[in-house]
Amino acid sequence: LGYFVFYVIGRFVLSLAFVIALTSAVLGLLMLRRKYRPHNFQEGDIVALTLAVLVSGWPGVFVLVPLGFIIAILISVGARVLYGIERIYLPPAFLLASPIAFIFGIKILKHFLRVPL
């Protein structure tokens, strides 16, 4: 019974606790950013970005953040070159990166970190 409890806590409870902690941290940072730069956010952006962090899970969130910014840069360059749009918003890029981080997050981390996960 002791090994089972240890396994359940190590595999499920800690993963859930880490995801909740990281989601809370991201939500706090986004709320702080919206307070000082409200022009960067539309209605529902914070909820969409928080949902993206929740969907990516643990440890996919470590893939989500850099991948989301890379996709945002690519979308921004494409929008600037093709349509002349000067500013894009982050949620579409992060919502696009979220399923990629969820499905391939562990494989990407294993490839780049070269440690067992």
Beta strands, then each sheet from edge to edge (+ up, - down):
end
